[in-house]
Amino acid sequence: MLGCLLKNLARQETGDLFAFSVVVVDNDAAGTARETVTRLGAELELDITYSVEPEQTIPDARNHALRLARGNYIAIIDDDEFPPRSWLFTLYCAIHTFDVDGVLGPVHPFFEQKPPVWLLKSRFCERPTHRTGTLLNWNQTRTGNVLLKKDVFDKNQIYFDVKFKTGGSDREFFKQAMQSGCRFVAVEEAPVYEIVPPERWTKSYYLKRALVNGYNAHKNSVNQMRGLSLVEVPLKSAFALLIYTLAVPFCACFGNSVLMNCLERGCHHLSRLLAMIGIELVKKRNF
């Protein structure tokens, strides 16, 4: 997947408005991506900086990449994604058009083979999209497709919080940036495509993901809980968990996609409730 990404980055249009370099941070201490990066860097004539981050957490890898980044803007894209030719140019134009600190594009799923019907119907691989120019809240953000002014990091001294080891550090970053006065908007015309391989077609994958997301959702919001919300939030999750648990046998009658949606939401609220008492069910994101 990394090779696909690098080949598509090499095809990026710039309109002669900017030049760009690429930073690849390998989150495997053995440096398993080194050969691919070295070979394709020479073949594609890409200016690539390669480095290894031995600490296998998402925020450590992101912060490592930021330390190596050059230029006035930083684009972030995941190694299992690939962009169209106009991606970087569209983001660059948008950040100037809207005069904001960053712009975020949508992420659409891409299947190289036909996936199970239940997976398509469940829509687990789809993410919300927002109209171009929409001013985003922190809980509408992620780093799978974003262009940011480097000043967001340098002037505000905001980086990805290493306490969010399994996920959620991107939303925590955007929350802190917005509290510092930064603004971010959506750009619907700058999508990227996330490759969804067969190993992500299992039901267990999405239930584990829900457990991770539930825990990190609590961590993202806990500092904003005040007064009645300290009681209201856990009660809502407890009630939701009860409803989804009771609904399981009924949902099973309507097929796998309906059942999985029920189980996935139940796992999210279960994990969120347990997070409130300090229990993390999935401590390492190795799936």
matplotlib code that plots the C-alpha trace (Angstrom):
import matplotlib.pyplot as plt

x = [0.0, 2.9, 4.1, 0.8, 0.8, 4.3, 3.5, 0.4, 2.3, 4.9, 2.0, 0.7, 0.0, 1.4, 0.4, 4.0, 2.8, 4.9, 7.4, 7.0, 9.1, 7.9, 8.5, 8.0, 8.1, 8.3, 6.6, 8.4, 11.7, 13.0, 12.7, 10.8, 9.7, 13.2, 13.8, 10.5, 11.1, 14.7, 13.8, 10.7, 12.3, 15.0, 12.6, 10.0, 12.6, 10.8, 12.5, 11.9, 13.2, 12.9, 13.2, 12.2, 10.1, 10.6, 7.8, 4.8, 2.1, 0.3, 1.1, 4.9, 5.0, 3.1, 5.4, 8.5, 7.3, 6.6, 10.2, 11.5, 9.0, 10.3, 8.4, 5.6, 2.8, 2.4, 0.1, -0.7, -2.0, -2.0, 0.1, -3.0, -4.5, -3.8, -4.8, -5.9, -3.5, -5.2, -5.3, -2.4, -3.1, -6.7, -5.8, -3.2, -5.6, -8.3, -6.1, -5.4, -9.0, -10.5, -7.6, -7.6, -5.0, -5.8, -8.1, -9.4, -10.6, -12.9, -11.7, -13.6, -13.1, -11.5, -11.9, -9.5, -11.8, -15.5, -16.1, -18.8, -22.3, -22.8, -19.7, -21.0, -24.5, -23.1, -21.2, -18.4, -15.8, -17.5, -16.9, -19.0, -18.3, -18.8, -19.5, -16.5, -16.0, -17.7, -16.0, -15.2, -15.6, -12.8, -15.0, -15.3, -11.6, -8.9, -5.5, -6.0, -6.4, -5.3, -3.1, -1.9, 0.2, 3.4, 2.8, 0.0, 2.6, 5.5, 3.8, 1.3, 3.7, 0.9, 1.7, 0.1, -0.5, 1.4, -1.1, -3.5, -1.6, -4.3, -6.0, -7.7, -4.6, -5.7, -8.9, -7.1, -4.6, -7.4, -9.3, -6.2, -5.5, -9.0, -8.7, -5.7, -7.7, -6.9, -9.6, -10.1, -12.5, -13.6, -12.7, -15.0, -13.2, -9.9, -10.7, -8.3, -9.1, -8.4, -7.6, -9.6, -7.8, -9.5, -8.0, -10.3, -13.4, -13.9, -16.5, -13.9, -12.0, -14.9, -15.8, -12.2, -12.2, -15.4, -13.8, -10.7, -12.9, -15.1, -12.2, -10.6, -13.9, -14.1, -10.5, -11.2, -14.2, -13.4, -11.8, -15.0, -17.3, -18.6, -21.5, -24.5, -22.6, -20.5, -23.8, -25.5, -22.8, -22.3, -26.1, -26.5, -23.9, -25.4, -28.8, -27.5, -25.6, -28.8, -30.9, -28.3, -27.9, -31.7, -31.9, -29.3, -31.7, -34.1, -31.4, -30.1, -33.4, -32.6, -29.2, -25.6, -25.3, -28.1, -26.7, -23.2, -24.3, -26.0, -23.0, -20.6, -22.5, -22.9, -19.1, -18.5, -20.7, -19.3, -15.8, -16.7, -18.3, -15.3, -13.0, -14.8, -13.4, -10.0, -10.4, -9.0, -10.1, -7.7, -4.3, -2.5, -3.8, -2.2, -5.1]
y = [0.0, 2.4, 1.9, 2.8, 6.0, 7.0, 6.5, 8.7, 11.4, 11.5, 12.3, 15.3, 18.5, 21.7, 24.3, 25.6, 27.2, 25.1, 22.3, 19.5, 16.8, 13.6, 12.2, 8.5, 7.4, 3.7, 2.6, -0.8, -0.8, -3.3, -0.7, -3.0, -0.2, 1.1, -0.9, 0.1, 3.8, 3.8, 2.0, 4.1, 7.4, 6.8, 5.4, 8.2, 11.0, 11.9, 13.9, 11.5, 11.5, 8.1, 7.5, 4.8, 5.5, 2.5, 3.4, 1.7, 4.3, 6.6, 9.9, 9.0, 8.3, 11.5, 13.7, 12.1, 13.0, 16.6, 16.9, 16.0, 18.1, 21.1, 24.0, 26.2, 23.7, 20.1, 17.6, 14.4, 11.2, 7.6, 4.9, 2.9, 5.8, 7.2, 10.6, 11.7, 13.9, 17.2, 16.4, 18.5, 21.4, 21.6, 21.6, 24.3, 26.5, 26.0, 27.0, 30.3, 30.9, 30.4, 32.0, 29.3, 27.4, 24.0, 22.2, 18.7, 16.5, 13.4, 9.8, 7.3, 3.5, 1.6, -2.1, -3.9, -7.0, -7.3, -7.2, -9.0, -7.6, -7.0, -4.8, -2.5, -2.4, -1.6, 1.4, 0.9, 2.0, 5.3, 8.6, 11.7, 14.3, 18.1, 20.8, 22.8, 25.8, 24.2, 25.4, 22.2, 21.3, 19.3, 16.2, 16.3, 16.1, 13.5, 13.5, 11.0, 13.9, 17.3, 20.3, 22.5, 25.6, 24.7, 27.6, 25.7, 23.5, 25.9, 29.0, 27.2, 24.4, 21.8, 18.3, 14.9, 13.7, 10.5, 9.5, 8.6, 5.5, 3.6, 6.6, 9.9, 12.0, 13.7, 15.0, 16.0, 18.0, 19.8, 20.5, 22.2, 24.0, 25.4, 26.5, 28.5, 30.2, 28.1, 27.5, 24.5, 24.0, 21.1, 20.7, 18.2, 18.4, 17.0, 13.3, 10.5, 6.8, 4.3, 0.8, -1.7, -5.1, -8.5, -8.6, -5.7, -7.6, -9.5, -8.7, -8.9, -6.1, -3.6, -4.7, -4.2, -0.8, 0.1, -0.7, 1.4, 4.3, 4.2, 4.4, 7.3, 9.1, 9.3, 10.6, 13.3, 14.5, 14.0, 17.4, 19.1, 17.3, 19.6, 19.7, 17.7, 16.2, 14.2, 12.3, 12.7, 11.3, 7.9, 7.6, 8.0, 5.4, 3.0, 3.4, 3.0, -0.2, -1.6, -0.8, -2.3, -5.4, -6.0, -5.3, -8.0, -10.9, -8.7, -7.2, -10.7, -11.3, -8.6, -9.8, -9.4, -5.7, -4.7, -7.1, -5.7, -2.1, -3.0, -4.9, -2.2, 0.6, -1.5, -2.1, 1.6, 2.5, -0.5, 0.7, 4.3, 3.3, 1.2, 4.0, 6.2, 3.8, 3.5, 0.2, 0.0, -3.2, -2.9, -1.5, -2.0, -1.3, -4.3, -5.1]
z = [0.0, 0.7, -2.8, -4.2, -2.1, -3.2, -6.9, -6.6, -4.7, -7.5, -10.0, -8.0, -9.9, -8.4, -11.0, -10.5, -7.3, -4.9, -4.6, -2.1, -0.3, 1.3, 4.8, 5.6, 9.2, 9.6, 12.8, 12.7, 14.6, 12.0, 9.3, 6.9, 4.6, 4.0, 0.8, -0.8, 0.0, -1.2, -4.4, -5.3, -4.2, -6.9, -9.5, -9.1, -8.5, -5.3, -2.5, 0.3, 3.9, 5.6, 9.3, 11.8, 15.0, 17.3, 19.6, 18.0, 18.7, 16.3, 18.0, 18.3, 14.6, 13.7, 15.9, 14.5, 11.0, 12.1, 13.4, 9.9, 7.9, 5.9, 4.3, 5.4, 5.0, 6.1, 4.4, 6.2, 4.6, 5.8, 4.2, 3.3, 1.3, -2.2, -3.7, -7.1, -9.1, -8.1, -4.4, -3.1, -5.5, -4.4, -0.7, -1.3, -3.2, -0.6, 2.4, 0.7, -0.6, 2.9, 4.7, 7.4, 9.3, 7.7, 5.3, 5.5, 2.6, 2.8, 2.9, 0.8, 1.0, -1.9, -2.4, -4.7, -4.5, -3.9, -0.1, 1.8, 1.4, 5.1, 5.2, 2.4, 4.0, 7.4, 6.0, 8.5, 6.0, 5.2, 6.9, 7.1, 4.4, 4.7, 2.1, 1.0, 3.3, 6.3, 9.5, 11.4, 15.1, 16.7, 16.7, 12.9, 12.3, 11.6, 10.0, 7.1, 4.6, 5.8, 4.8, 7.7, 8.1, 9.9, 12.2, 13.8, 15.4, 15.7, 17.1, 19.3, 20.4, 19.8, 18.9, 19.0, 22.6, 23.2, 25.9, 23.0, 22.1, 20.1, 18.5, 19.2, 19.2, 16.0, 17.5, 20.7, 18.5, 16.6, 19.8, 21.3, 18.1, 18.0, 21.6, 20.5, 17.8, 14.8, 12.2, 9.9, 7.0, 4.8, 1.1, -0.5, -3.8, -2.4, -1.5, -0.9, -1.1, 1.7, 0.6, 2.6, 2.4, 3.1, 6.6, 7.5, 6.2, 9.5, 12.1, 14.9, 13.3, 13.6, 17.1, 18.3, 16.5, 18.3, 21.7, 20.8, 19.6, 22.7, 25.0, 23.1, 22.7, 26.5, 26.7, 24.1, 26.0, 29.7, 30.2, 29.0, 31.3, 34.0, 36.4, 35.2, 32.3, 34.8, 35.5, 32.2, 29.9, 31.8, 32.1, 28.3, 27.6, 30.1, 28.7, 25.1, 26.1, 27.6, 24.5, 22.1, 24.3, 24.3, 20.6, 19.6, 19.1, 17.1, 14.9, 14.2, 12.4, 9.9, 8.7, 9.4, 8.6, 11.1, 13.7, 13.3, 13.6, 16.9, 18.2, 17.1, 18.8, 21.9, 22.1, 21.7, 24.7, 26.8, 26.2, 26.9, 30.3, 31.3, 30.3, 33.0, 35.6, 34.1, 32.2, 28.7, 26.9, 23.9, 24.9, 21.6, 18.1, 16.4, 14.1]

ax = plt.figure().add_subplot(projection="3d")
ax.plot(x, y, z, "-o")
ax.set_aspect("equal")
plt.show()
